[in-house]
Amino acid sequence: MTDTDVLVVGAGPVGLTLAAELRRHGVDCRIVDRLSDPQPHAKAIGIVPRTLEVWDTMGLVDRVLDEAVPHLGQIVYVDGKARPQVELTLPPEVPYPFATLPQCTTERLLTEHLARFGTEIERPVELQAVEVRPDAVQAVLAHPDGRTERLSARYVVGCDGAHSFVRKAAGLTFDGDALPELYMIGDVELDWELPAGYSMRSVNLDENGEMDDMLVCIPMGARRYWLSMLRPNNSQATPAAPDTGTDTGARTTTTAANTENSPTTSDDTTLGSGSGKGPDLGQIQAVLDRLAPEVTTASSLRWSSAFRTSHRLVDRYRNGRLFVAGDAAHINPPIGGQGLNTGVQDAHNLAWKLALVVRGLAAEELLDTYHAERHPVAQEMVNRTVQHARNVRQVGSGPLNGGAQAEMMLWRQAQLLVSYPDSPLTAAQTENRTAEAGPAAGHRAPDCRGLVSDLAAYPRRLFDLLRTPRHVLLLFAGPEHASGQGAEQLEACASAAQRAAHGLLDAYFITAADVPQDTRPVGLRPSRVRDADGEFRAAYAPQDGEAILIRPDGYVSGRFHPATPERVAEHLRHTFV
């Protein structure tokens, strides 16, 4: 008998996302954080389109859109001369753009969202020890009144940042290094007239063509900017010693005495090791005077810091009943806002799998797919951002500054190319599919509009159908499967899939635009929508009678043509007991 299903350690964006998703999936959890109050700082601010899609699935995106601001592109200057402007423009079928949102606001919105499920953050509560047993984890929590609580949880997930206690308790390594440059950041207001929604990057190069001075300004609202600058006297600064986080000794019990005393301050500590006091307004103004493209005055300094950028990656995302996510698993140079977004998607991937196992609907082996899917994503992200950081020093421009691969890089920065083609949960393809043939199994399920149902006077988006903690089965019917035996075959697929998924599956019968509207799949139990504008066909390129299975985290699990009850049900058994 356990006290809770899952103990979430750390209440930054990653831990809050995980806790909210566990609750949405019907799982009990507790979330603790060692800080008395959430930090009021901007810190990680970049929000990529894929994360907005995740928050759409969670039912949170409307609140985010009310407070975030668009990030439209970047204005670039090298040695005071304008370079080609970078546009962060995605095709219209991508529902959300790049955006910026201060981390403190992100945490507030997620905290409010979590509270709707009746779960509150417990502060200041510190995890002091864990003992992993065959059937549970025994945790020791220290409360602010001096009380020590012994808690039994089925699983513990460390979302507790770069100095993660849970990672060390799990005996995971955290290998990597620090880049040589020292940076300063500041959250200020600027009175210039640069276009709203655009960041500004200005660098000076030395005689060897390498960067020796830099200023980046990212918009966060009306005249409010997040500034990143090279620290003066760079070579003379002495950063704090980096934390390797390595602990490979075999053990079942870990206490707080095994860890550093450094506080966990954020779920997106991509800034790396602290290296001193942050700049004041005078120091920030000196950088602006050197590098800003027009005369401007900085004011209203909310927060500043100094740091050395680190990059590290955990060797495993899981050891038995202990998991890590976010900065507890990976840290990287803060280029393109990748760290926080990767962490949020770690949590989104893990939550639905934990929920199925906790509820007895999936085998324990399902949890191994968390590492199998997310570790390669983090490894690619860390490698890419490190390479970009090194390239920036050489060429003095951003990673999206033109070139033949600029569009592909933009999609990668948006995290819309994340996929799991080799996952054990991905069905093998029965035919070769090109990019024009819609998303293959393992790839992100794109949105589309123009789905019309009998009981709504307005068109719906596909994402409206995917806003559920369940799997979703899309059954496409052209002329041959809109009625008669073809329709009955699709109905049998839906019934078999719902049985295999223990009822945790929604099925939709999508009829092609060229099917007469008076054609009805008589007796069908799946909900019926019509692809009135042909956008579903354009996005997915389905064949008549094809079934497309989408996971709760918005990835295509399998495509089946011809769809048969046996094939669909057999595939679902890779997930469900």
N, C-alpha and C positions, 0 to 999 in steps of 0.2 A: 504494500500500500504506500503510495507516494503522496506528498503534500501538494505537488503541482506537476503538471505534465512537462513543462519546459521552463527553465530559469534562463532569462535573457539578462546578460551582464553588460551594461552600458546603454545609456539612453540618448545617444546621438541619432542622426538620421537612419543609420543602419539598424540599430537595436529597436528603434521605434517602428520602423517598417516591418521588421520581423514580428514584433509583438502584435501589431495591428493585423497582420495577415494571419497569424496563428489564431487570433480571436475571430476573425472573419470566417476562418475554416472550422470554427467550433471547438478549438482546443484551449484548454486552460493554461495560463502562463503567468509568471510574475516577471517584472522588469525592475532592476535595481540600478542605481548609479551612485558612485561615491561622492559626487559633488552635491553641495547643499542646494544649489540653484543652477539652472541652465545658464551657460555662458552667453552674455549679451553681444557677442562679436559676430562679424560677418563671416570670417574664416572662409570655408569653401562656398563659392557663390555660383559656379557654373552648373546649369541644368541642361542636359542634352535631351533631344527629342524622344529617345527611347524611354528615359525615366519618366517623362510626362505621360507616355503611353502606359507605363506601369501604374502610375498614380491614377490614370483613367480607369484601369481595371479595378483598382482598389476603391473607387468612388470618391477620390480626394481631389481630382484634377481641377474642378471648378474653383475650389478655394485657392489653389496654387495660382491659377491664372488671374485671379483677382489681385494678387500681390506681387507676382513676378513681373519683370520687364523684358521686352524682346532684346535679344542680342543679334543685331542685324549683320554685323560684319566688323572689319578692322581696317583702320586707316594707318598706313605704314609710312614711316620716314626713316631714311638712312642718311646720316651725315647732314641732316636738315633738309634733304630733298625728298619730295613725295615719291613713293613707289606705287605700283598698281594696287588699288583698293581691293581687299578681300571681302567677298560677299558670302554670307552664310545662308545661302538660299537653297532650299530643297524643293523637289517637285510638289505640285499641289495635292497629290494623293497622300503625302505624309501629313498627318493631321496637326502636328505640333512643331514649332520652330525651336531654335536654340533660345535659351532664356537665362536670366540671372536672378538669383534670389539669395539674400543673406542667409547663412546657415542658421542663425538664431531664429529667423522667420520660418525656415523649413522645419526646425524642431518644434516650434510653437504649433504650426499647422498639424504636424504629425501627432503631437501630444493631444491636441483637441480631437483629432480623428480617433485616436486610441481610446480616449475617454468615452466616446459614444458606445464602446463595447463594455463599459463598466470597469476598465482597467486603468489604474493610475501608476505613475512612476513612484517608486519608493526611494526617497532621498533623506539624508545622505546615508546610504546603506552600502557597505563594502564587503565584497566577497573575500574572505580571509583564508579559506581552506576548502579543498574538495577531496573526496575519497570516492573513487570509482569502484562500484561493486557490480556483480554480474547483472543485477536487475534494476539498478538505480544509481544515482550519484548523490552522495551525502555531502551537502555544502554547509559551511559555517558562515553566517552573515553577522557583521557587526553593525548595530544600530546606534544612532546618535545619543541615546540615553545610557549608553554603556552596556546595554543588554546584548547578549550573544544568542543568536538563533541557530538551531540546527534544522536544516531543511532537506527533505528528500525529493529529488526531481528525477524524472525519467531521463531527461537530457538537459545539458547545459550548453548554451551558445555564447561564446565570447565575442561581443561587439564592442570591446573595451579598448580599442585603439592600438597604437603602435607599441605600447608597453604592456600589452595584454597579459593579464594574470592567467586567463584561461588557456592561452596558447602555451605558456610555460608549464602549466599544470598538465597539459596534454602531451608534453615532451616533443613539441614540434620545433623544427629549426626555422630560422627567419633570415636567410642569407641575403646579402646584398652589399651595398657600399654607399658612400656619400659623394656627391659631385663637389668640385673644388670651390665653386662660386658661393659667396655669401650675399644674401639678399635682405632687403628691408621691405615691409609692406605697411600700408596705411589706409585707413577708411576715412575719406575726407570729402568735402564739397569743393567743386571748382567752378569758377565764374566765366569759363570760356564759352565760345559760340560754336564748338564742333557739333556735327549732326547728332541728334539724340539717338540712342540705341547702338552707336558704334563705339567699339573700343579703339584705343590709339596706342600704337607701338612706335617708339622712337629710339634708335640706337646710333651710336657713333662707333666707327671702326678705327683700329690702329693701322700702322703702315703695313702690317701683314694681312690686313683684311679681316682681323678678328675683332669681336666686340669688346670694347673697353668701357662702355657706358650704356646704360639702358633704362628705359622708362616704359612701363605698360600701365594703361589706365582702362579699367573695365567698368561700364556703367551699371549702376544699381538703382537708378531712379532719377528724379529731377535733380540734376547737378551733383548727385552723389556718385563717387567713384571708388573703386578698389585699386590702389596703386601698388605696383611692384617695381623695385629699383635695386640696382647693384649697390652693395654697401661700400661707402668710401673707405679707402685704405684697406682694400679687400684682402691683401696678402698678410696684413698684420693682425687680422682678427683671429681669435682662438675659439672655435666652436666647442660646444659640449661634446664629450665622447659619445659616439653613436651606440645605441643599444642593439646588440645582435639578436636578442630575444631567443638565443639558442639554449635548449635544455633537452638533451637527448637521453638522459638517464632513465632507466625503467623504474617506474614507481606507481603506486596507487594513491598516494596521499601527497598533497601539496599545501603549504601554508603561505601566508603573506610574507613570511620571513625569507622566502626563496626569491622574492622579486625586488626590483628597484623601488625606491620611495617616490619616484617621479609620478606626479598625478596624471591620470588619464584625462586629457582635456577636451578631446574631440574624437568623433568617429571619422574624421577626414584629416588626419595629421600628415598630409602629403608635404607639409612644409618641413618636415624632418626635424633634426635636432635643433633645439633652441641655442642661440649663440650670443645672447645679450639683449640689452634694452632696445626697444623699438625707437624709431626716429621721432623727433618732435616736429612741430609745424615748420620751424626754421630749417631743419634739415630737408624736409620734404620740399619746401619752397625752393631751396638751392638746386635740387634736381630739376624741378619744373623750369626754373630760370635757364638751366643749361639745355634742356631737351624738349620742352613743350613747343609745339608748332606755332603757338601764339601766346601773347602775354596773358597770364592767368594767375590768380591768387588762390591759394589753398586755405580753407577754413574749416571749422567744426570737426576737428580731429576726434573721432569716436574711439579709435583703437589703432595700435601699431605694434609691430613685432619685428624681430630679426631672426633669420634662420639660415641653415644650410640644407639644401635639398638632398634627400636620401632616396634610395630605391631598394626595396626588399620584398621578398616573396616567400611565403610559408611553403614547406615541402609537402604538407598534406592539409586538407581542409577539415579532416575528421580523424579522430582517434577514439574509436568506440563510441561512448556516449557524450564525448566532448567535441564541439564544433567551433570553428572561428569564421568570422565574416568581416568584410570591410577592412579597415586599417589594421585589424588584428591579423589579417591574412596577407595584405599587400599595401605597400606605400610606394609612391612614384612622384616624379617631378610634376608640379602643378601646371601642366600644359593642357589646355583644352578641357579642363574641368572633368577629368576622367575618374579620379579617385572616389569621390563621394558617389557618383553615378554607378560605378562598378560595384561598390558596396551595397547600395540599395538593391541592385539586381541580384547580388548574392543572396540577400535576405528573401527576395521574392521567389527565387529558385528553391530555396530550402524550405520555406514555410509550408507549401502544399504537400511536400513529401513527408515532412515531420507529422503533419496532421493525419495523413492516411495511415502511417505506421502507428501513431498513438491510438488511433481509433480502431486498430486491428484490421484494417482493410487492405493493408499492403505489408509485404514481408520486410524485415529489417534490411535486406539487401538493397532496397530502393534507396536508402540513405547513402549508399556508396556512389550513386550517380551524381550526388552533389559535388564531390571532388572531381569526378570524371568530367563533368560539364564545366564547372566554374574555374578550376585551376588553369586550364589552357587559355581561357579568356583573360584571366588576370596576368598570366605570363606574357601574352601578346601585348596587353595594354602597358605593362611595366617596360617591356623592351622598346615599344614604340615611343613612349614618352621620354625615355632616356635618350634614345637616338635623336629625337626632335630637340631635346635640350642641348645636345652636342652640336647638332647642325646649326642651331640658332647662333651659337658662338662663332661658327665659321662664316656664316653668310649674313647674319644680322637681319634675318627676316623670319616670318612665321612659317609653321609647317604646312599652312594652307595657301602659301603665296604662289599661286599659279602652277603651271606645269601640266603635263599630260595626265597625271594621276590625281589632279586636284579634286575632281568630282568623287573619285573613289575614296580619297582621304577624308573628304567632307562626310561621306556616309559612315566611314569608320569612326570619325570623331563623334558623330551623332549616335554611335553604338547601335545603328540599325543593321549592321552586318554580323552581329553576334549570332552564332548558330551552333547547333549540337549535332552535326551529321553523323558522328561516330558514337553517339551515346547509346547505351543499351536500351534506352526507351524510344529510340528512333527506328521506325520500320524501314526495312530494306526497300529500295526502289524497285518497282517491277518494270520500269521503263526509263530510258534516258530522258531527263527533263532539262531544257535550256532555261535561261533567264526569262525568255519570252513565254515559257510554259508555266509560269506561276511559281510560288515558293515550293521548294522541295521539302521532303520530310527533314526535320531538324532545324528549319529556318523560321525566322520571325513570321507570324501571321499578319499580313498587312491589313489596314482598314480599307473600307470602301463604303460608298454612300448609295442611296437610291433603292434601298430594300423596302418594299411596300407590303404591308400585311392587311388582312381583311378588317382588322379591328383598330386600325390607326389611320387617321386622315392625313398623316404626314410621313415622309420617307424616313427610314431609320438607317443608322450606320451599322456596319458589321460589329464594331466595337461595342455597340449597345447589347448585342447578343453575347459577347464575350465577357461582359462585366459580371462575372459569376465565379465562385470558388470551384465550380465543377468543370469537368471536361466538356467539350462541345463537339458534336458530330454534325457536319454539314453534308447534306445529301443533295447532289445536284441533279435536276431532272430537266432534260430537254424533251423533245417530242416523244421519244420512245419510252420515257420513264415517268411522264407526268400523270399517267393513268394506267389502268389495266394491270397486267402482270408485272410490268416494269416498276410501277409504283408499289405493288405488293412486295416486290423484292427489296426495295429500299426500306419499306416499313419493317420487314423482317430484320434487316440490318440494324435499324434503330432499336428494336426490341432486344436483340441479342447483345448489343452494346450496353444498353441500360442494365441488363442482368449482369453482365461481366463487370460493370463498374459499380455494382451494388446500388444502383439508382442515382449515383453521383455523376450524372451525365445528362446534358440537354441536347436534344436532337432537333434540327431544323431542316425542313424540306424546302429547298430553294429552286424555284422554277425559272427557267430561262425566259428572257424578254419575248422571244418569238413563240412561246407557248400561248395559245389563246387564253384569255383571262377567265373564260367560263369553264375551262378544264379544271376539275377538282380531283385531287387524289382521294377518292372516296374511302372513308374508314381509316385514313392514316392518323396515327397518334402524334407524330412529330408536328410541331408548329410549322405553319406554312408561310413563307415570304416569297415575294416575286422580285427577281432581279430586273426591275422596271427599266433602268437606264443602261443595263449591261455592264455596270462597273464591277460587279463581282466576277463576271466572266473575264473582263479585261485584267483584273488583278490576279486571279487564280488560274485562269485558262483551264477550267474543269471540263472533263468529258461527260457526255450524257451517261448517267448512272454511276458517277464516281462519288466516293465518300471521302471526306477530308476530316481527320480527327485533330483537334486543337487542344493542347494541354492548358491547365489553369493559369500558367504563366505566359500564355500567348505565343507558344511555339507550335508549329505543325508537328504532330507526333507521327502521322502516317497518312499516306494517300493510297486509296484502294480502288482500282479499276481493272476488271469489273468488281463492284462492291458485293461481297457475299457475307452473310451472317457469320460464317465460320472464320473467315480471314480477319474481320474486324474484332470479333470476340477473342480470338487467339492473340492478337496483338495487345489488347488491353490486359491480358493476363501477365504481360511483362511488368505491369504496374500494380494491378490488384491481385489479391489472393483469391 
